[in-house]
Amino acid sequence: MTSRLLNVETTVATLDDAQQLARALVEQRLAACAEVSAIESVYRWKGAVHNEPEYRVVFKTIEARYDEVEAAIRVLHRYELPAIHATSAGRVFAPYEAWVAEMSQPEAQAGEPTR
């Protein structure tokens, strides 16, 4: 497999924000899928320590699309300074990795008919 699978992660304040972000990037074929989970975050921001519920969104994509994924998150994100980071998936079940790579390509390159 020539494309390395990445997990690109961000956090948002509400479930609605998480679902909208996840859906937008999957619809744009920047990610094959996205996972949304409720979390609790503790962080320092503007001189104070905060402890708040958030939602983590993990996008399954390929390394070649990282810059576009980051740009899309930045445009759609409501935070002044969103956390956006990626980790390589390492060893991945080959058929799943192939699916992620295919679904993360622009439609005309993915082997699916264009409309």
RODO-2510 file (C-alpha; in nm, 4 decimals, decimal comma):
residues 115
     n   res          X          Y          Z
     1     m     0,0000     0,0000     0,0000
     2     t     0,1499     0,3342    -0,1008
     3     s    -0,0752     0,5593     0,1117
     4     r    -0,0162     0,5634     0,4853
     5     l    -0,3333     0,5622     0,6923
     6     l    -0,3615     0,8544     0,9350
     7     n    -0,5908     0,9189     1,2274
     8     v    -0,6501     1,2959     1,2366
     9     e    -0,8015     1,4107     1,5638
    10     t    -0,9705     1,7246     1,6888
    11     t    -1,2025     1,8162     1,9757
    12     v    -1,5173     2,0289     1,9755
    13     a    -1,7612     2,1593     2,2343
    14     t    -2,0881     1,9961     2,1274
    15     l    -2,2174     1,6753     1,9747
    16     d    -2,3809     1,8790     1,6983
    17     d    -2,0443     2,0396     1,6110
    18     a    -1,8783     1,6968     1,6082
    19     q    -2,1432     1,5447     1,3836
    20     q    -2,1369     1,8376     1,1412
    21     l    -1,7576     1,8299     1,1166
    22     a    -1,7503     1,4523     1,0710
    23     r    -2,0183     1,4564     0,8043
    24     a    -1,8611     1,7472     0,6120
    25     l    -1,5190     1,5841     0,5805
    26     v    -1,6605     1,2442     0,4849
    27     e    -1,8932     1,4042     0,2280
    28     q    -1,5932     1,5940     0,0827
    29     r    -1,4032     1,2625     0,0609
    30     l    -1,1258     1,4013     0,2793
    31     a    -1,1774     1,1077     0,5137
    32     a    -1,3262     0,7635     0,4696
    33     c    -1,5002     0,7815     0,8043
    34     a    -1,5011     0,9657     1,1339
    35     e    -1,5501     0,8473     1,4899
    36     v    -1,7160     1,0710     1,7488
    37     s    -1,6778     1,0095     2,1210
    38     a    -1,7615     1,2019     2,4368
    39     i    -1,4606     1,2964     2,6492
    40     e    -1,3687     1,5244     2,9387
    41     s    -1,0861     1,7708     2,8840
    42     v    -0,8682     1,9524     3,1355
    43     y    -0,6622     2,2331     2,9858
    44     r    -0,5073     2,5705     3,0545
    45     w    -0,6434     2,8551     2,8433
    46     k    -0,5879     3,2281     2,8865
    47     g    -0,4493     3,1944     3,2380
    48     a    -0,7129     2,9610     3,3818
    49     v    -0,7486     2,5856     3,4118
    50     h    -1,0705     2,4539     3,2587
    51     n    -1,2416     2,1186     3,3010
    52     e    -1,5167     2,0666     3,0454
    53     p    -1,6956     1,7995     2,8459
    54     e    -1,5971     1,7844     2,4797
    55     y    -1,6320     1,5551     2,1823
    56     r    -1,3351     1,3949     2,0088
    57     v    -1,3573     1,3451     1,6335
    58     v    -1,1094     1,1050     1,4742
    59     f    -1,0919     1,1079     1,0960
    60     k    -0,9590     0,8034     0,9075
    61     t    -0,7708     0,9325     0,6047
    62     i    -0,4400     0,9059     0,4229
    63     e    -0,1188     1,1001     0,4688
    64     a    -0,1477     1,2634     0,1269
    65     r    -0,4740     1,4361     0,2333
    66     y    -0,3534     1,5724     0,5702
    67     d    -0,3106     1,9349     0,4584
    68     e    -0,6600     1,9401     0,3078
    69     v    -0,8113     1,7741     0,6161
    70     e    -0,6418     2,0269     0,8442
    71     a    -0,7577     2,3184     0,6262
    72     a    -1,1180     2,1934     0,6252
    73     i    -1,1188     2,1487     1,0029
    74     r    -0,9775     2,4999     1,0498
    75     v    -1,2491     2,6525     0,8295
    76     l    -1,5345     2,4676     1,0027
    77     h    -1,4078     2,4691     1,3630
    78     r    -1,5553     2,7105     1,6169
    79     y    -1,2536     2,7218     1,8519
    80     e    -1,0033     3,0057     1,8358
    81     l    -0,7213     2,7496     1,8560
    82     p    -0,8438     2,4024     1,7613
    83     a    -0,6376     2,0987     1,8510
    84     i    -0,5592     1,9224     1,5239
    85     h    -0,3074     1,6416     1,5174
    86     a    -0,2424     1,3219     1,3303
    87     t    -0,0885     0,9895     1,4137
    88     s     0,0135     0,7186     1,1753
    89     a    -0,1990     0,4095     1,2129
    90     g     0,1091     0,1842     1,1959
    91     r     0,0167    -0,1685     1,1000
    92     v    -0,3291    -0,1854     0,9484
    93     f    -0,5458    -0,4686     0,8125
    94     a    -0,4683    -0,4350     0,4400
    95     p    -0,8268    -0,4491     0,3041
    96     y    -0,9347    -0,1800     0,5524
    97     e    -0,6369     0,0382     0,4638
    98     a    -0,7212     0,0032     0,0933
    99     w    -1,0812     0,1064     0,1632
   100     v    -0,9709     0,4138     0,3602
   101     a    -0,7303     0,5111     0,0823
   102     e    -0,9999     0,4724    -0,1844
   103     m    -1,2666     0,6594     0,0126
   104     s    -1,0237     0,9437     0,0902
   105     q    -0,9596     1,0221    -0,2766
   106     p    -1,1502     1,2754    -0,4842
   107     e    -1,4453     1,0957    -0,6410
   108     a    -1,3040     1,0886    -0,9934
   109     q    -0,9955     0,9023    -0,8629
   110     a    -1,1747     0,6617    -0,6335
   111     g    -1,3055     0,4181    -0,8893
   112     e    -1,6651     0,5166    -0,8200
   113     p    -1,8800     0,6603    -1,0992
   114     t    -1,9045     1,0389    -1,1100
   115     r    -2,2466     1,1982    -1,1147
***
